[in-house]
Amino acid sequence: MLLTGTMYIIDEPHIDVLKNNLMRMPPPGAALNPNTVICMDMDETDNMLEVWFPEHCQKATILCPPPSAMYKEIDGDSEGFINEYNDYLDYDSTVQEFIGSMLMYLSYGGNIILYTPSHLEDDALWTNTLLLYFFTRFGITIGTGIDTPYAHDIRYDGHIADILYVNNYMNLSKYLAFSDPLSRSPEADRKLRMELAPMAGPGVDPMTIYYDAKNLMMATGGVSLLKAAVTFG
């Protein structure tokens, strides 16, 4: 299992739950230690969380819908809003780098709490779109409470490994362990060949080293256990 952390979203009516978890768990620190927690604050108008918990909280308004998407929602064009917001999340390089850092933190066993000033029970279009984005792109079910806990579909591990590897959030040895030999992105494949080339002998396909390593890892196996960290009690 590549992602050994957890990811939840908490709204303003349940801010005490957020505070309790931030007081109970240590912040990430420079070493990105496991069993730590970071709050990603998506409130564009209030900075109190950063004042109360400066070591735990950082602004994450970059995940909020861009103005071009919000205009479509105001005009009643829900489909246009969803398409515009997804395009922003998919193709804005700064957003992709930010999401990559989130995935890296999860891969180190860190725990992410997204904070939204929107009320989840109001079924806001933008938060639902964000939750669905993480589910469809990365197999991540962002937890919303006891009834809907965090979950991750390990079938997406290879795809996430490609993202982390290409963006230099994952080294070669870890990529060998989690990459999918049957489905690598073109970008990951190019980088992999370049890194393996110096290890291959004259006239030897660098990918021979990759497949030999994958076969050895698959033969020895290994299991990672996910333990609950964020609590709602």
C-alpha positions, 0 to 999 in steps of 0.5 A, a space after each residue: 500500500 503506497 498511501 499509508 496516511 489518511 485524508 478527511 474534510 471537516 466543515 465549519 460546524 465541526 471545527 471543534 473536531 478539527 481543533 481536537 485532532 490538531 491538539 492531539 497529534 504532532 505537526 509534520 515538521 521538516 522530516 515529514 514523519 508518520 502519524 502527524 497531521 496537517 490542516 489544509 485551510 480552504 477558507 479564503 476569508 479567515 486566517 484564524 486557524 493559521 493563528 491558532 495552529 501555526 505549525 499545523 495549518 497552511 492555506 490551501 485556497 489553491 484547491 478552491 474553484 477559480 473565478 472562471 468556474 464560479 461565474 458559471 455556477 452563478 449563471 446556473 451552469 452546473 455542468 460548465 462549473 464542474 468541467 471548468 473546475 476539473 480542468 483547473 485541478 487537472 491542468 494548472 501546473 501549480 495545482 498539480 504540484 500542490 496535489 503532488 505534495 499532498 500525495 507525497 505526505 500521505 505516502 509518508 504516513 501523514 494525515 491530512 485534514 481539509 477545512 472548508 467553511 462550506 457546510 457539507 450537509 448543504 451538498 455544495 457543488 464545489 466540495 462535492 466536485 473536489 471529493 469526486 476529483 480525488 476519488 476518480 483520479 487517485 482512488 481516494 475517498 476523502 473521509 467526512 466522519 465516522 459514517 464515511 471514513 477515509 479509504 484508498 483503492 490500491 489499484 491506483 498506487 501505480 498511477 500515484 507512483 508515476 505522479 510522485 516519481 515524475 515530480 521528484 517526490 519519490 526516488 527510484 528504489 521506491 518507484 520500483 516497489 510501487 510502479 505498475 509494470 503494465 501501465 506506466 505514464 510516458 513521462 515516468 517511462 522516459 525518466 525511468 529509462 534515463 535513470 536505469 541506463 547507466 546501470 545497464 551494460 553495453 547493448 542491454 535494454 535498461 528496462 531489463 533491470 526494472 523487470 528483474 527488480 519487479 519480479 524479485 519484489 513480487 516474489 518476496 511480497 510484503 504487506 502494509 497496514 493502515 491504522 486510523 489516526 484522525 478521530 471523531 469521538 
